[in-house]
Amino acid sequence: MPDPSRRVFDRLLNDVRPGVSAKGSGARGRRWVYVPEDQLSARIGPLADATRPRGAVIIESRWKASLRPYHIQRLAVLWSNQRQFALELARDGVDVLYITSNEPFATTLEQALAGELGKRMKRDACERLLCMKPAERELRADLAGLVERGALEYVPHEGWLTTPEDFRKACPTTPWKMDSFYRHVRQRTGVLMTPEGEYIGGKVSFDTENRKAWPGTPPAPKPVSFAPDEVTREVIDMVRRDCAHHPGTLDDTQVPATLKDAEALWAWARKQCLEHFGAYEDAMSVRSRTLFHTRISTLVNMQRILPATLVADVEKMNIPLASKEGFIRQVLGWREFVRHVHDATDGFRTIAGKPVATLESPGSAGFERWSGKAWATPRGTSDRDLGGATPAHLSSQTGGTTPLPPAFWGAPSGMRCLDEVVSSVMAEGWSHHITRLMVLSNLATLLDINPRELTDWFWCAFTDAWDWVVEPNVLGMGTYAVGGIMTTKPYVAGSAYIDKMSDYCEHCPLTPGKTCPITRLYWAFLARHEKTLAGNPRLFMPMNALKKRSAAERARDQQAFVHVRDVLVAGKRLAADQLGAW
Ligand SMILES: Cc1cc2nc3c(=O)[nH]c(=O)nc-3n(C[C@H](O)[C@H](O)[C@H](O)COP(=O)(O)OP(=O)(O)OC[C@H]3O[C@@H](n4cnc5c(N)ncnc54)[C@H](O)[C@@H]3O)c2cc1C
């Protein structure tokens, strides 16, 4: 039966599908490729070889969407990119089988192999379905049985810029350091290196030059918007209709879906953002959600723009070296590094040789507590190892974690920094790096929020989240839940940092140094975790300052922590008059 939610798409796909399969005459030697959701590129892997006839099977999965309360912007961006990619392939002569499914990916592929896909492969004398090794651990776990039985064969994922060998060479033992990895990769690839093998500019990183607050000038670029075509429009309408129980709002103008859209976004980023990217990389503002960040991560993580393109293009640009190096460090350094950490720990299921407990099923990040509605996990999850690992390095020392408060889903907390960032995430499924690290994760860490719940929240709420990238960033960098295996200290700060790097405090009913509790939360955090953090050389100064804090001050710090935690967990708003002068 035709699927009414893909009428436009099916019409266009049938119009462009190469006559071969429609007429039943195949092409011997055609390679059939299974294209996961996040491998939407014909420039890498078996689809890149256009000298041979190609076939592609793509699965648009309702099952995957129902694993977690994903933001509706994410679903719209994901499915419209899958459909646009299918059309681009078909226009390029690829025989495309596009399946909409309510089952796990492996079940869907098995059914397809026994049905239409099997028929087309037989017709083309193709014996083995190929797939670039998925970046997502979750998908690898789902497909494991098919791979073991030989029904699906992995070939290397050509989207990565570095190899596990790079990681092993640069980071032979824990603690793994991004800095060592990045140095090694710069030297091995020759990116930003002189012909003599020196770092261009005389040093590997210009990070210390990239810490300016943004005073309002240079003007921040206006984010580029996209006019949805009829294919994207059909997806947007479908998501609005069928996924209304998912969180977030859907902005029709922020669904870059075609290859042209992806190229337009990258052109905008190069022209408008990159010159000032470095200097204002750590700044935050109510006046601009984006500042000079590129917003490219969602499309890069689906391979609509290749990381290799980002690095090559930026290396050639005539922009300040601190911006150029700063951006390349994010893509060639951090992005690759976190992926290797995720692989090496099997998604943090093993840390320093010790197994870590996992949830039984995908976490919904306190969505029920906020929405009052249970999130029903779909069929086919129990035997698929889909629950995330639950490391809790810090909270395991204090014997408890705080559930994720409704403030992260949009209930006002009374703290402008948190409310501003959460509302931008709920509106767009995105916020930039420093807001993720120094507002969302910082406050969560200061409140001992359960790191797994926070990770699942990021996974649900951001359009660029996939397990290999969200888990290391939240469990590793954001919350120190995995201890010091990939970062040297917890990234925590009091209100002075937020006030210095943003204008949130100017617009907040709570005043830093007076009614704002964040600095008290900071001291209470250091005190609660004093034993664990005492020997950390990077925390020498604050731990020393903590020692000098009077018993009365420490008691007030702890009081502030308990008050803020309890108010937020109850879904209420902090009020200056209840806080007193902290
Ligand atoms: C708590 C936390 C959670 C995060 N979750 C994700 C996530 O789910 N998905 C995701 O892609 N990034 C994540 N990041 C990293 C980073 O915040 C985003 O990649 C970035 O904000 C995306 O916006 P942008 O494209 O404008 O990035 P820019 O600031 O323009 O940076 C350029 C590119 O560098 C890469 N990059 C930069 N930092 C990182 C990093 N730490 N890890 C991986 N790639 C990086 C991204 O591809 C990004 O597009 C997270 C960071 C933190 C602190």
The ligand as an SDF file (V2000), in Angstrom:
LIG
                    3D

 53 58  0  0  0  0  0  0  0  0999 V2000
   28.4690   18.5790   26.7970 C   0  0  0  0  0  0  0  0  0  0  0  0
   28.7790   18.5810   25.3270 C   0  0  0  0  0  0  0  0  0  0  0  0
   28.0170   17.8150   24.4540 C   0  0  0  0  0  0  0  0  0  0  0  0
   28.3310   17.7970   23.0990 C   0  0  0  0  0  0  0  0  0  0  0  0
   27.5930   16.9910   22.2650 N   0  0  0  0  0  0  0  0  0  0  0  0
   27.9040   16.9400   20.9490 C   0  0  0  0  0  0  0  0  0  0  0  0
   27.1540   16.1270   20.0560 C   0  0  0  0  0  0  0  0  0  0  0  0
   26.2360   15.4350   20.4580 O   0  0  0  0  0  0  0  0  0  0  0  0
   27.4870   16.1420   18.7350 N   0  0  0  0  0  0  0  0  0  0  0  0
   28.5020   16.9030   18.2660 C   0  0  0  0  0  0  0  0  0  0  0  0
   28.7640   16.8840   17.0690 O   0  0  0  0  0  0  0  0  0  0  0  0
   29.2440   17.6590   19.0890 N   0  0  0  0  0  0  0  0  0  0  0  0
   28.9620   17.7160   20.4060 C   0  0  0  0  0  0  0  0  0  0  0  0
   29.7020   18.5270   21.2310 N   0  0  0  0  0  0  0  0  0  0  0  0
   30.8570   19.2620   20.6780 C   0  0  0  0  0  0  0  0  0  0  0  0
   30.5500   20.6840   20.1850 C   0  0  0  0  0  0  0  0  0  0  0  0
   29.9010   21.3990   21.2080 O   0  0  0  0  0  0  0  0  0  0  0  0
   29.7050   20.6930   18.9290 C   0  0  0  0  0  0  0  0  0  0  0  0
   30.3170   19.8930   17.9410 O   0  0  0  0  0  0  0  0  0  0  0  0
   29.5560   22.1070   18.3630 C   0  0  0  0  0  0  0  0  0  0  0  0
   29.0010   22.9480   19.3390 O   0  0  0  0  0  0  0  0  0  0  0  0
   28.6820   22.0620   17.1410 C   0  0  0  0  0  0  0  0  0  0  0  0
   28.3990   23.3620   16.6830 O   0  0  0  0  0  0  0  0  0  0  0  0
   29.1640   23.9640   15.4170 P   0  0  0  0  0  0  0  0  0  0  0  0
   29.0090   23.0630   14.2650 O   0  0  0  0  0  0  0  0  0  0  0  0
   28.7500   25.3820   15.2830 O   0  0  0  0  0  0  0  0  0  0  0  0
   30.6460   23.9020   15.9080 O   0  0  0  0  0  0  0  0  0  0  0  0
   31.9300   24.8670   15.7140 P   0  0  0  0  0  0  0  0  0  0  0  0
   32.1130   25.5760   16.9680 O   0  0  0  0  0  0  0  0  0  0  0  0
   31.6970   25.6860   14.4850 O   0  0  0  0  0  0  0  0  0  0  0  0
   33.0710   23.8210   15.5130 O   0  0  0  0  0  0  0  0  0  0  0  0
   33.3480   23.2010   14.2750 C   0  0  0  0  0  0  0  0  0  0  0  0
   33.2230   21.7070   14.3220 C   0  0  0  0  0  0  0  0  0  0  0  0
   34.1780   21.1190   15.1930 O   0  0  0  0  0  0  0  0  0  0  0  0
   33.7030   19.8610   15.6550 C   0  0  0  0  0  0  0  0  0  0  0  0
   33.8130   19.8320   17.1170 N   0  0  0  0  0  0  0  0  0  0  0  0
   34.1160   20.8540   17.9260 C   0  0  0  0  0  0  0  0  0  0  0  0
   34.2430   20.4320   19.1950 N   0  0  0  0  0  0  0  0  0  0  0  0
   33.9720   19.1280   19.1940 C   0  0  0  0  0  0  0  0  0  0  0  0
   33.9200   18.1350   20.2060 C   0  0  0  0  0  0  0  0  0  0  0  0
   34.1880   18.4230   21.4880 N   0  0  0  0  0  0  0  0  0  0  0  0
   33.5680   16.8990   19.8420 N   0  0  0  0  0  0  0  0  0  0  0  0
   33.3020   16.5990   18.5620 C   0  0  0  0  0  0  0  0  0  0  0  0
   33.3440   17.4940   17.5620 N   0  0  0  0  0  0  0  0  0  0  0  0
   33.6880   18.7340   17.8780 C   0  0  0  0  0  0  0  0  0  0  0  0
   32.2480   19.7570   15.2050 C   0  0  0  0  0  0  0  0  0  0  0  0
   32.1860   18.9240   14.0820 O   0  0  0  0  0  0  0  0  0  0  0  0
   31.8980   21.1820   14.8420 C   0  0  0  0  0  0  0  0  0  0  0  0
   30.9350   21.2620   13.8420 O   0  0  0  0  0  0  0  0  0  0  0  0
   29.4160   18.5680   22.6040 C   0  0  0  0  0  0  0  0  0  0  0  0
   30.1590   19.3260   23.4860 C   0  0  0  0  0  0  0  0  0  0  0  0
   29.8560   19.3360   24.8300 C   0  0  0  0  0  0  0  0  0  0  0  0
   30.6920   20.1470   25.7700 C   0  0  0  0  0  0  0  0  0  0  0  0
  1  2  1  0
  2  3  1  0
  2 52  2  0
  3  4  2  0
  4  5  1  0
  4 50  1  0
  5  6  2  0
  6  7  1  0
  6 13  1  0
  7  8  2  0
  7  9  1  0
  9 10  1  0
 10 11  2  0
 10 12  1  0
 12 13  2  0
 13 14  1  0
 14 15  1  0
 14 50  1  0
 15 16  1  0
 16 17  1  0
 16 18  1  0
 18 19  1  0
 18 20  1  0
 20 21  1  0
 20 22  1  0
 22 23  1  0
 23 24  1  0
 24 25  2  0
 24 26  1  0
 24 27  1  0
 27 28  1  0
 28 29  2  0
 28 30  1  0
 28 31  1  0
 31 32  1  0
 32 33  1  0
 33 34  1  0
 33 48  1  0
 34 35  1  0
 35 36  1  0
 35 46  1  0
 36 37  1  0
 36 45  1  0
 37 38  2  0
 38 39  1  0
 39 40  1  0
 39 45  2  0
 40 41  1  0
 40 42  2  0
 42 43  1  0
 43 44  2  0
 44 45  1  0
 46 47  1  0
 46 48  1  0
 48 49  1  0
 50 51  2  0
 51 52  1  0
 52 53  1  0
M  END
$$$$
